[in-house]
Amino acid sequence: MAAVLIGSLAANAQSNVSENVFKDITRQAKVRNTRFLRPDPAGKLRKEGKPVAFYIGDSTMRTNSNGQGWNGQWGFGLFAQEWFDENELVVENHALGGTTSVTYYNNEWSKVKSGIQAGDYVVIDFGHNDKDVNAFAEYLGKYIDEIRSLEATPILCSRTPRCGGDGKLGMDTKYRPKGMEVAQQKGVAYIDLEGVGFPMYQDFGEWKYAQFYQDGKLHTSLLGAWHNAYCHALAIAAEPSNPLRQYLKDTTPARMTIERQTGKPYTFTVGGDDTSARGVFRSGRWALVYNTLEVGDTVMFQFGSNELTTMIGGKELGCIQSADETNEVKQMSSPSRYATVYSYGWYIHYFLNDVKEKGGIAVLVNQEGVTPESVAGWNKSLAQTHGVELRTISTTAINAIADDSNSSAHPYGLSGSRVDARHKGVVIVQGKKMLNR
């Protein structure tokens, strides 16, 4: 049985396959604010000699105003560029919440249209707010005709998956079929985002897909926005005639580079002194472990004192300190954006749910003298609640060298990140665990 610690390995794996894992890109809001704002004027982000893909739609696509995420809701347009080679195609998200195919045409379309040039693309995604399916079809036709008159390419897109009042997913039986009909009549490409997302989310199960929604039915969390953008990319990849397909990055899920022994399960250790449950989730590290997991693998979850740090500052590793499942939208200290912060119990439930989905074995780990008492208590409660093993380990069981100061090799923390030679606690030097006192 082999083992791997997530950390620097995860960072390397991301670069192998387009970095297409969920991660909280809002941390970079200050340096990437053009991704969050509606570009003004339209076409502002154009790179010389390259086309622009203008995205128009409602709140399920929209860019949250100025990237602060004040209400915890995000649209899939935020992540659209993540799936295209930005050196060849620039995505501009001009979606606006509360609009229909008609109201957007009457109030916003002229501003977007002024920036469209020959060779550009326009992705049209309405339906959630529309009340009249015939008017919907009529205005899709207007967009298509006007885009073509500018020698650009119109592309229709289905609605995003949504839940009913009972929290159950339902497939759109009005606007999706009508959009397909218009696309066929007009000879334009159709991106069946809902057709890809609906069965995928059903396979995930109700508890997991419920986490994709900030309001429980329609508007997505940051995680849900990423998943909808992924389904959007998968739908494009599945249709050879879609003109945006040529710009797509690889949609194969990014995996960690590990060496498996035939017929033997793998053990992953998730945690360490440089991260937290929240940090693992929002950094993209967990997505890499999830993508790499196979039936029979074991995942050891070992978190510690970072769970008790601040939620809004530093590395933003702190969580709501509870084994219950709660969340709050908090304003971060830098760059003053808002983020949804979950409880320790929520993060652990999410990880355990994923391991179960993949047919793996989850183990919660308390380390004597290292795991804070409160975290150890949460682990005990969560192990009982979710029916997983709770394992207690002792540092005295580690074959350790008392002091690494005479070694020329660099020490690493339990998460795989390099630490200072004066770092106290368990470190890894040349593949061996040691205890620095």
Disulfide bonds with the S-S distance in Angstrom:
none
